[in-house]
Amino acid sequence: MKELPRLPFDNPDILGIAPRMRALQREGPITRVRTAGEDAWLVTRYDEVRALLADRRLGLSNPYPERSVKSAARGFMMALMAGDDYDTEATGHPLMRELLVPRFSTRRMRLMKTRIERHVDELLDQLASSTAPVDLHHALSFPLPTMVVCDLLGVPLADRERFGQWARGTFDQSDNQHSANTFQQVVDYMTELVARKRIEPGDDILSELIAEKGGTLSDADIAQLGNAVLLFGYETTIVRIDMGVLLLLRNPVQRALLAESPELAPAAVEEILRLSVGGKGSNALIPRYAHSDVTVGDTVIRTGDAVMLAIGAANIDGRAFPDSDLFDLARVRPKPHLAFGHGTRHCIGRVLARIELTAVFERLFRRLPDLRLAVPEESLRWQEHRITGGFDELPVTF
């Protein structure tokens, strides 16, 4: 019997799609693979991934949980999306979205734009006045999204360093006990914060949720929603700022074009989002389970089967994106990438993430035109043990 390909696939490069993933995409849209916890269907082509992201027959929860072994980190991630229990997902996940989507409306996010741009300017002022080399991750990529989450939740900025430790600990798949201990710290902190907001409400999401539905939501329910905003609201943006810097440093012509014409920043952000795959690519795989039989081409995905939707591979599928490997600020009428998913589970924070990334990349290379890595790129370390991946350091000079 032929041995199944095993995820994650080795990748000789720190950015981009693993060669084995590309080869499987050429062979067909779907293939059976082996993961650490269970066998799964890997879907790699754009049209099929996009269709399955919107297919309600795929869910977050496993109808047969006894068949799989998930890390504590993966379990907490599913719980934060109200998708850890097959019996309650159908009601719990839509309710979560119903409560959070209005908090992230396009209008509200655009009202935050000026504050976000001010944060970026302040951070760049500090960065520019520092003595090189500087760790751009700690000077810009990490603090900006955490500042924004503090603004959203009404959290003291002084607590932002703790956020980083909590997110990284909670989503650390290498140590289940550490993940559980860290997540409990998040729960305790948010529960205490909700209690304070009941006494001293402010202009923030938690205070709005306290007043939602006639004030009938429990502290535990509100804290759970706050935990989701806290842990999902900034870590992926941190990763994409770092990766965006690397992608633009790899593409000096496009970087110079962006520095000359900052109005191209939204196009740069879309290319960054499309091409942001790091290490072995775990940050660009969306796990799902079949809640009923689903047919993809000649393949029948049976109820209970695990499915891995390879959004990173889909985003470089040449059928959807001509010259798909090129970082191109002048793409003509590009198809929508799948970095934020698609369909009913489209990322709630996508407008906010775009505003943050645009604020960074319309300023960074104008302010620091000589920005470059202070170390060889191959010395950078992608954090494979974290679900979100990312770097812990990005040393630069300028």
C-alpha positions in Angstrom: 0.0 0.0 0.0 1.4 3.4 -1.0 2.3 5.5 2.0 0.4 8.8 2.3 2.1 12.1 2.1 2.7 13.4 5.6 1.9 17.0 6.7 3.6 19.3 7.4 5.8 19.2 4.3 9.5 20.2 4.5 10.2 23.6 2.8 13.8 24.7 2.0 12.6 28.4 2.0 11.3 30.4 5.0 8.6 31.9 2.8 6.3 30.3 0.2 4.7 27.0 -0.6 6.6 23.7 0.0 7.6 21.9 -3.2 5.5 18.8 -2.2 2.4 21.0 -1.9 3.0 22.4 -5.3 3.5 18.9 -6.8 0.2 17.7 -5.2 -1.6 20.7 -6.6 -0.4 19.9 -10.1 -1.6 16.3 -9.8 -5.2 17.2 -8.8 -7.4 19.3 -6.5 -7.6 16.8 -3.6 -5.5 14.1 -2.1 -5.3 11.9 1.0 -2.6 12.9 3.5 -1.4 11.9 7.0 -1.2 14.5 9.8 0.0 14.1 13.4 -3.4 13.4 14.7 -5.4 11.8 11.8 -5.6 11.2 8.1 -7.2 14.0 6.2 -8.2 15.2 2.7 -5.9 18.0 1.5 -7.5 20.4 -1.0 -5.0 22.6 -2.9 -6.7 24.3 -5.9 -8.3 27.7 -5.8 -11.8 26.8 -7.1 -12.2 23.8 -4.9 -10.9 25.5 -1.7 -13.1 28.5 -2.3 -16.2 26.3 -2.8 -15.5 24.2 0.3 -14.9 27.3 2.5 -18.4 28.3 1.8 -19.9 24.8 2.0 -22.1 24.4 5.1 -21.5 20.6 5.0 -18.0 21.3 6.4 -17.8 22.3 10.0 -15.3 23.2 12.7 -16.2 20.3 15.0 -15.6 16.6 14.5 -18.8 14.5 14.5 -16.6 11.6 15.8 -14.1 13.3 18.2 -12.9 9.9 19.5 -11.2 9.3 16.2 -8.8 12.2 16.3 -6.1 13.5 18.6 -5.9 17.3 18.8 -3.4 19.4 20.7 -4.7 21.5 23.5 -3.8 24.6 21.4 -6.0 23.4 18.5 -8.8 22.6 21.0 -8.7 26.1 22.5 -8.8 27.6 19.0 -11.9 25.7 18.1 -13.5 26.5 21.4 -12.9 30.2 20.9 -14.8 29.9 17.6 -17.6 28.0 19.4 -16.7 25.0 17.1 -15.3 22.5 19.5 -18.6 20.6 20.1 -20.5 19.0 17.3 -23.8 19.1 19.2 -23.6 22.9 19.8 -21.7 24.3 16.9 -24.8 24.8 14.7 -26.2 27.3 17.2 -23.0 28.5 19.1 -20.9 29.6 16.1 -23.6 31.7 14.4 -24.4 33.3 17.8 -20.8 34.2 18.3 -20.7 35.8 14.8 -24.0 37.6 15.4 -22.6 39.2 18.5 -19.1 40.1 17.1 -19.7 41.0 13.5 -21.5 44.3 14.4 -18.5 45.2 16.6 -16.3 45.0 13.5 -18.4 46.8 11.0 -16.7 48.6 8.1 -18.0 51.9 9.4 -16.6 51.4 12.9 -13.2 50.1 11.6 -12.9 53.2 9.4 -13.5 55.4 12.3 -10.5 53.8 14.0 -8.3 54.6 11.0 -7.0 57.9 12.3 -6.0 56.4 15.6 -4.3 53.5 14.0 -2.3 55.8 11.7 -1.3 57.8 14.7 0.0 54.6 16.4 2.0 53.7 13.3 3.5 57.2 13.1 4.5 57.1 16.8 6.1 53.7 16.4 8.0 54.7 13.3 9.2 57.8 15.1 10.6 55.7 17.8 12.1 53.2 15.4 13.7 55.9 13.3 15.3 57.5 16.4 16.8 54.2 17.6 20.3 53.0 17.0 20.4 50.3 14.4 20.2 47.3 14.3 16.7 47.2 15.7 14.3 44.3 16.1 11.4 45.4 13.9 9.2 42.7 15.3 9.3 44.2 18.8 9.5 47.8 17.6 6.6 47.7 15.1 5.0 44.4 14.2 4.1 43.3 17.7 3.1 46.6 19.4 0.8 48.0 16.6 -1.8 45.2 16.6 -1.7 44.9 20.4 -2.4 48.6 20.7 -5.4 48.2 18.4 -6.8 45.3 20.4 -6.3 47.4 23.6 -8.3 50.1 22.0 -11.1 47.7 21.0 -11.4 46.0 24.4 -10.7 49.0 26.6 -7.6 47.3 28.0 -4.6 49.3 29.6 -1.8 49.5 27.1 0.6 48.5 29.9 -0.9 45.0 29.6 0.1 44.5 25.9 3.3 42.6 26.6 1.3 40.0 28.5 -1.0 39.6 25.5 1.9 38.4 23.4 3.0 35.8 25.9 -0.6 34.6 26.3 -1.3 34.2 22.6 2.0 32.5 22.0 1.5 30.2 25.0 -2.2 29.4 24.2 -1.4 28.5 20.6 1.8 26.5 21.4 1.2 23.0 20.1 4.4 21.6 21.6 3.3 21.7 25.3 -0.3 21.0 26.2 0.1 21.9 29.8 1.7 25.2 29.0 -1.1 25.9 26.5 -3.7 25.1 29.1 -2.1 27.2 31.9 -1.7 30.2 29.6 -5.2 30.0 28.3 -6.5 30.0 31.9 -4.6 33.2 32.5 -6.4 34.7 29.5 -9.8 33.5 30.9 -9.1 34.9 34.4 -7.9 38.3 33.1 -10.9 38.7 30.8 -13.4 37.6 33.4 -12.0 40.2 35.8 -12.0 42.9 33.1 -15.7 42.2 32.3 -16.6 42.6 35.9 -14.8 46.0 36.0 -16.6 47.1 32.8 -20.0 46.3 34.4 -19.1 49.0 37.0 -17.2 51.4 34.8 -18.3 50.9 31.1 -16.4 52.6 28.4 -16.3 53.0 24.6 -15.2 49.5 23.9 -16.5 46.1 22.7 -16.8 44.5 26.2 -19.0 47.4 27.4 -21.2 47.0 24.3 -21.6 43.3 24.8 -22.6 43.9 28.4 -25.5 46.0 27.1 -26.3 43.6 24.3 -29.6 41.6 24.3 -31.0 43.7 27.1 -28.0 42.9 29.4 -28.8 39.2 29.5 -25.4 37.9 28.4 -23.5 36.3 31.3 -20.0 37.4 32.3 -18.7 34.0 31.2 -20.2 34.5 27.7 -18.9 38.0 27.3 -15.4 36.9 28.6 -15.4 34.1 26.0 -16.1 36.6 23.2 -13.4 38.9 24.6 -11.0 36.0 24.6 -11.7 35.4 21.0 -11.0 39.1 20.1 -7.9 39.2 22.2 -6.3 36.0 20.9 -7.4 36.2 17.3 -7.4 39.9 17.0 -3.7 40.6 16.5 -1.4 37.6 16.3 -2.0 37.0 12.6 -1.6 40.7 11.8 1.7 40.7 13.7 2.8 37.7 11.5 1.7 39.5 8.3 3.6 42.7 9.1 6.8 40.7 9.5 6.2 38.7 6.3 5.2 41.8 4.4 8.5 43.4 5.2 10.4 40.3 4.0 8.3 40.0 0.8 9.0 43.6 -0.1 12.7 43.3 0.8 12.8 40.4 -1.6 11.2 42.5 -4.3 13.2 45.8 -4.4 11.6 47.1 -7.6 8.1 46.7 -6.1 9.3 48.2 -2.8 10.7 51.3 -4.6 7.4 51.7 -6.5 5.5 51.5 -3.2 7.8 54.1 -1.5 7.3 56.4 -4.5 3.5 55.9 -4.6 2.1 55.1 -1.2 -1.4 55.0 -2.7 -0.3 51.5 -3.9 -0.3 50.3 -0.3 -3.7 48.6 -0.6 -2.5 46.6 -3.6 0.7 45.7 -1.7 -1.4 44.5 1.3 -3.4 42.2 -0.9 -0.3 40.7 -2.4 1.2 40.3 1.1 -2.0 38.6 2.3 -2.0 36.3 -0.8 1.6 35.3 -0.5 2.0 35.1 3.4 2.9 31.5 3.8 5.8 30.8 6.2 7.9 27.8 7.1 6.2 24.5 6.5 2.9 26.3 5.7 0.8 25.4 8.8 -0.3 29.1 9.0 -2.0 28.6 5.6 -4.1 25.5 6.3 -7.7 25.7 7.5 -9.0 22.5 9.2 -12.5 21.3 8.8 -14.6 18.2 9.3 -17.3 16.8 7.0 -20.7 16.9 8.7 -22.2 15.1 5.8 -20.8 13.5 2.6 -19.3 16.0 0.1 -18.1 15.2 -3.4 -15.1 16.9 -4.9 -14.5 15.9 -8.5 -14.3 12.1 -8.3 -13.6 12.0 -4.6 -16.3 11.5 -1.9 -15.4 13.0 1.4 -17.3 11.0 4.0 -19.0 12.3 7.1 -16.5 12.7 9.9 -13.5 12.9 7.5 -10.9 15.6 8.3 -10.3 18.1 5.6 -7.4 20.5 5.3 -8.1 23.5 3.1 -4.8 24.8 1.8 -5.5 28.5 1.3 -1.8 29.2 0.8 -1.6 26.8 -2.1 -4.9 28.1 -3.5 -3.6 31.6 -3.4 -0.7 30.7 -5.8 -2.8 28.5 -8.1 -2.0 29.6 -11.6 -5.5 28.9 -12.7 -6.7 31.8 -10.6 -3.6 34.0 -10.5 -1.4 34.3 -13.6 2.3 34.5 -12.7 1.1 33.5 -9.3 4.6 33.6 -7.6 5.2 37.2 -8.6 4.7 40.0 -6.0 2.9 42.4 -8.4 1.4 45.7 -7.3 -0.1 46.1 -10.8 -2.2 42.9 -10.9 -5.1 43.5 -13.3 -8.5 42.6 -11.9 -7.1 39.9 -9.6 -9.4 37.3 -8.1 -10.1 37.6 -4.4 -7.5 35.7 -2.4 -8.5 33.4 0.4 -6.3 34.6 3.2 -9.4 35.6 5.2 -11.4 32.5 4.2 -14.6 32.8 2.3 -18.3 32.4 2.9 -20.1 32.2 6.2 -16.9 32.0 8.2 -15.1 34.9 6.4 -12.7 36.5 9.0 -14.6 39.0 11.2 -11.5 41.2 11.5 -10.6 41.4 7.9 -11.4 45.1 7.4 -9.4 46.0 10.6 -6.4 44.0 9.5 -6.4 45.7 6.1 -6.5 49.1 7.7 -3.6 48.2 10.0 -1.5 46.7 7.2 -2.2 49.6 4.9 -1.2 52.1 7.5 2.1 50.3 8.0 3.1 49.8 4.3 2.1 53.2 3.0 4.6 54.7 5.6 7.4 52.2 6.4 9.6 52.4 3.3 9.0 56.1 2.8 10.1 56.8 6.3 13.0 54.3 6.2 13.9 53.9 2.5 17.2 52.1 3.3 15.5 49.5 5.6 17.1 46.1 5.2 17.7 42.9 7.2 20.6 43.1 9.7 21.1 39.4 9.5 21.1 36.8 6.7 17.6 35.8 5.9 18.4 32.1 6.4 19.2 32.9 10.1 15.5 33.9 10.8 13.5 31.2 12.6 9.9 30.5 11.8 8.1 29.2 14.9 6.7 25.9 13.7 5.3 24.9 17.1 2.8 27.8 17.1 -0.5 27.4 15.1 0.0 31.0 13.8 3.7 30.5 13.1 5.6 33.7 12.8 8.9 35.1 13.9 10.1 36.2 17.4 12.7 38.5 16.0 13.2 40.5 12.8 16.5 42.4 13.1 16.8 45.3 10.6 19.1 48.2 9.9 18.5 51.4 8.0 
